[in-house]
Amino acid sequence: MRIFLTGATGYIGSAAMDALLRSGHEVTALVRDPEKAERVSGRGVHPIIGDLSKPSSYAAAAEDADAIVHAALDSSKRMQKVDRQAIDTLLAAAGRRAAAGASACVVYTSDTWVLGEAQDATEATPVNPIPLVAWRPDHERLVLDAGNAGVRTVVIRPGVVYGGARGIVGDLLKDAANGLVRVVGTGKNHWACIYDRDLADLYVRVSTMGDAAGIFHANDEADESVDDIVAAIAHHAKMPPDVRHMPIDEARKKMGPYAEALALDQIVRSPRAHALGWAPTLRSVAGSVARLLEEFRTARAAA
């Protein structure tokens, strides 16, 4: 299949790109500059140099694809506006394909933080987003509603992604190596986590399976507390790091609304993803620290 991908050099997008290539698909990726174009081209991807906020730079390439995977997220203050503009552009491109009788699919990347505090939350659980992602449910709905117009639409909600040297868990590994790990809140809260390669496998499945539509959660269902994860990381450090718990009010002053995301207590389930035949290969951060440390060091050395 021909796949158009945004966010190909990002944490989630790069994992999805690698998985799509391994599965034998033809990938076209939106990138911002010639350096990133050269990077993805070396992997066998056709680069389109453009900008998420400039639809004319990528609309035609998106329309030429059998499936569109939107994994990019603008990091500026215009994040919400740019994401909405990208959704409108990508859905319009897919709609034109569908109107011409061609297959059309849009896969949108959200996150489990839209659920808020959650216990045994499935894809059918009503959303209760924290302020940081309060805009996400409206964007999810835009994508899902387009499924009524002949376009197959999917929303993936990853948990906290781990693997390699990036992401929240990657930061914990780095902090432990530097001797100080700060935990927001009590640490007794649970994160819904997912290994990057397992998440990428779900992107391949929903992009290429003609009957996959709707919301899919992606998490390993280990139900580990933050303290459990940090303790396992500290155990594998060359020197035991100092672990400090930061009260949520203090964390909000230093980190803003992101602090609330780190303090969320979430037990999340993925029944619709499992129904596709998807299953995580790694089912625990704490139980995989040795492997994750090796990946972390390898990724840092290659950077």
ABEGO torsion letter per residue (X at the ends): XBBBBBGAABAAAAAAAAAAAAAGBBBBBBBABAAAAAAAAAAGBBBBBBBAABAAAAAAAAAABABBBBABBBABAAAAAAAAAAAAAAAAAAAAAAAAGBBBBBBBBBBAAAAEBBBGBBAABBBBBBAAAAAAAAAAAAAAAAAAAGBBBBBBBBBBBBEEABEAAAAAAAAAAAGBBBBBEAGABBBBBBBAAAAAAAAAAAAABAABBEBBBBBAGAGBBAAAAAAAAAAABABBBBBBBBBAAAAAAAAEAAAAAAABBBBBBBAAAAAAGBBBABABAAAAAAAAAAAAAAAAAAX
